[in-house]
Amino acid sequence: MKARSLVVALSLFALAALPALAQDKPKDAPGMSNAEMEAMMKAMAPGEQQKKLARLAGDWTFTNKAWMAPGQPPMESTGTMHGEVLFGGRYVEHTWKGNMMGMPFEGRGTDGYDNIGKQYVSSWVDNMGTGIMHQTGTCDAAVKVCTYNGDVWDPMSGKKSSMKSVITWTDDNSFKNEMYGQGPDGKEMKMMEIVAKRK
């Protein structure tokens, strides 16, 4: 399907689907076959992966350790996090507040599972920068351990640097997020560890 035809089809689908969604019954959209309609409905429906991510919803407290260089003691801080599901359970948004390097810190992430791409996706923004970090990841079958990878801009070198996050759930009320990046020698080092517990 050509790009323009796809845009038109998606627009028609969106208009036709509004009353259909209200009744939980998909209706035929002009120019779309039943198979195409079913594929669209499947792509937009939240499933088990999204339900697992929804564990982040609620109010949390966390402790944070940050390492500036290998072999150095970490800087420690505490804070709170609030999470909530978006758009009928398709995504979960989490807002973090605390202190970092003696300054007020606030960050916000959005996590989801891309039904089409078959991968977990994440974005992150905070008041310590002006960029948006994007990561993609995989989880084990129980979604207890998830590993995300992406790139961030290094403010020191002005170049992109790889970043890895490993999230381990102890249970539905506690998890740990370990973040790894490139150290001064270019080798991977642990840069941050967050331990969160539900209030």
Wavefront OBJ file of the C-alpha trace (Angstrom):
o trace
v 0.000 0.000 0.000
v 1.439 3.358 -1.004
v 2.123 5.904 1.719
v -0.693 8.232 0.659
v -3.173 5.385 0.424
v -2.127 4.219 3.861
v -2.675 7.679 5.365
v -6.119 7.923 3.783
v -7.018 4.436 4.945
v -5.894 5.155 8.494
v -7.866 8.404 8.566
v -10.993 6.662 7.340
v -10.420 3.888 9.827
v -10.116 6.347 12.700
v -13.377 8.069 11.761
v -15.219 4.826 11.217
v -13.840 3.273 14.385
v -15.066 5.952 16.813
v -18.637 4.689 17.098
v -17.379 1.137 16.774
v -15.084 1.482 19.767
v -17.894 2.912 21.830
v -19.922 -0.248 21.135
v -16.914 -2.605 21.323
v -17.792 -3.788 17.823
v -15.557 -2.945 14.852
v -17.354 -1.804 11.718
v -16.096 -1.978 8.174
v -14.059 1.041 7.086
v -14.245 2.130 3.434
v -11.329 0.750 1.448
v -10.215 -1.712 4.130
v -10.647 -5.467 3.982
v -11.749 -7.501 6.980
v -8.187 -8.801 7.336
v -6.783 -5.262 7.383
v -9.394 -4.208 9.920
v -8.554 -7.171 12.151
v -4.834 -6.386 11.907
v -5.473 -2.781 12.948
v -7.648 -3.825 15.889
v -5.023 -6.344 17.023
v -2.238 -3.764 16.783
v -4.100 -1.252 18.950
v -5.338 -3.631 21.667
v -3.437 -3.754 24.994
v -2.411 -7.260 26.054
v -0.487 -9.111 28.725
v 2.715 -7.123 28.160
v 0.919 -3.832 28.769
v -0.784 -5.268 31.863
v 2.600 -6.179 33.324
v 3.949 -2.686 32.702
v 0.922 -1.261 34.524
v 2.501 -2.438 37.794
v 4.283 0.911 37.792
v 0.968 2.662 38.473
v 0.597 4.060 41.981
v 2.761 5.933 44.462
v 6.307 4.868 45.281
v 9.354 5.904 47.286
v 12.871 5.283 46.039
v 16.514 5.432 47.021
v 19.093 6.311 44.397
v 22.822 5.725 44.099
v 24.834 7.467 41.364
v 28.468 6.785 40.458
v 30.472 9.479 38.690
v 33.583 7.343 38.116
v 34.687 3.734 38.647
v 35.937 3.021 42.145
v 34.378 6.160 43.611
v 31.710 6.020 46.351
v 28.198 6.743 45.051
v 26.154 9.832 45.745
v 22.923 8.823 47.467
v 19.501 10.441 47.434
v 15.830 9.651 47.956
v 12.591 10.655 46.301
v 9.089 9.741 45.219
v 7.507 8.435 42.042
v 3.931 8.482 40.799
v 2.830 6.220 37.965
v -0.405 6.009 36.014
v -1.681 4.138 32.990
v -2.601 6.047 29.832
v -5.019 5.508 26.948
v -6.876 2.495 28.219
v -3.835 0.679 29.561
v -1.659 1.028 26.470
v 1.149 2.928 28.208
v 2.318 3.757 31.707
v 3.718 7.174 32.601
v 5.885 7.673 35.678
v 7.003 10.969 37.224
v 9.994 11.035 39.556
v 10.902 13.759 42.067
v 13.919 14.003 44.330
v 17.411 15.491 44.498
v 20.512 14.850 42.438
v 23.931 16.390 42.994
v 22.364 18.712 45.560
v 19.785 20.043 43.097
v 16.041 19.389 42.760
v 15.403 16.636 40.246
v 12.289 15.814 38.267
v 11.962 13.310 35.439
v 9.200 11.651 33.479
v 9.161 8.397 31.573
v 6.649 6.657 29.338
v 6.823 2.899 28.831
v 4.906 0.610 26.521
v 4.989 -2.520 24.423
v 4.862 -2.114 20.651
v 2.518 -4.841 19.395
v 3.739 -4.414 15.827
v 7.464 -4.098 16.538
v 7.288 -6.851 19.189
v 9.475 -4.924 21.608
v 9.232 -2.876 24.771
v 9.692 0.855 24.247
v 10.575 3.673 26.615
v 11.155 7.422 26.521
v 12.606 9.682 29.213
v 12.919 13.428 29.858
v 14.123 15.315 32.927
v 15.212 18.729 34.157
v 18.898 17.791 33.905
v 18.928 18.003 30.113
v 17.043 19.067 27.001
v 17.012 15.829 25.021
v 14.662 12.862 24.951
v 16.150 9.434 25.607
v 14.598 6.552 23.674
v 15.211 2.926 24.550
v 13.939 -0.409 23.283
v 14.068 -3.611 25.227
v 13.151 -7.193 25.937
v 11.761 -8.917 29.017
v 11.620 -12.477 30.208
v 8.325 -14.358 29.912
v 7.163 -13.295 33.379
v 8.281 -9.672 32.787
v 10.373 -9.826 35.955
v 13.658 -8.814 34.309
v 13.675 -6.286 31.462
v 16.738 -4.987 29.631
v 16.544 -1.751 27.639
v 19.193 -0.249 25.363
v 19.511 3.175 23.776
v 21.785 6.133 23.158
v 22.209 9.431 24.982
v 24.252 12.510 24.185
v 27.298 12.808 26.442
v 27.537 16.462 27.583
v 31.300 16.125 28.111
v 32.261 14.811 24.673
v 29.273 16.022 22.675
v 28.977 12.522 21.207
v 26.400 9.783 21.514
v 26.987 7.228 24.233
v 25.256 3.886 24.771
v 23.024 3.417 27.799
v 21.591 0.188 29.223
v 18.889 -0.191 31.860
v 18.173 -3.468 33.664
v 14.917 -3.486 35.622
v 14.395 -6.348 38.070
v 11.069 -6.852 39.840
v 11.316 -8.486 43.278
v 7.510 -8.577 43.424
v 4.657 -6.311 42.312
v 5.527 -3.809 45.055
v 9.277 -3.429 44.649
v 11.805 -3.233 41.830
v 15.371 -2.214 41.078
v 16.591 -0.252 38.061
v 20.319 -0.486 37.287
v 21.702 1.832 34.620
v 24.980 1.312 32.795
v 26.870 3.636 30.490
v 30.332 4.261 29.117
v 32.885 5.309 31.708
v 35.865 7.639 31.187
v 37.845 4.727 29.728
v 35.084 3.850 27.276
v 34.187 0.666 29.122
v 30.743 -0.070 30.497
v 30.239 0.942 34.122
v 27.320 1.029 36.503
v 26.197 4.635 36.757
v 22.979 4.478 38.736
v 20.896 2.156 40.871
v 17.338 2.932 41.917
v 15.471 0.782 44.432
v 11.747 1.565 44.536
v 9.039 0.379 46.912
v 5.312 0.966 46.721
v 3.915 3.230 49.440
l 1 2 3 4 5 6 7 8 9 10 11 12 13 14 15 16 17 18 19 20 21 22 23 24 25 26 27 28 29 30 31 32 33 34 35 36 37 38 39 40 41 42 43 44 45 46 47 48 49 50 51 52 53 54 55 56 57 58 59 60 61 62 63 64 65 66 67 68 69 70 71 72 73 74 75 76 77 78 79 80 81 82 83 84 85 86 87 88 89 90 91 92 93 94 95 96 97 98 99 100 101 102 103 104 105 106 107 108 109 110 111 112 113 114 115 116 117 118 119 120 121 122 123 124 125 126 127 128 129 130 131 132 133 134 135 136 137 138 139 140 141 142 143 144 145 146 147 148 149 150 151 152 153 154 155 156 157 158 159 160 161 162 163 164 165 166 167 168 169 170 171 172 173 174 175 176 177 178 179 180 181 182 183 184 185 186 187 188 189 190 191 192 193 194 195 196 197 198 199
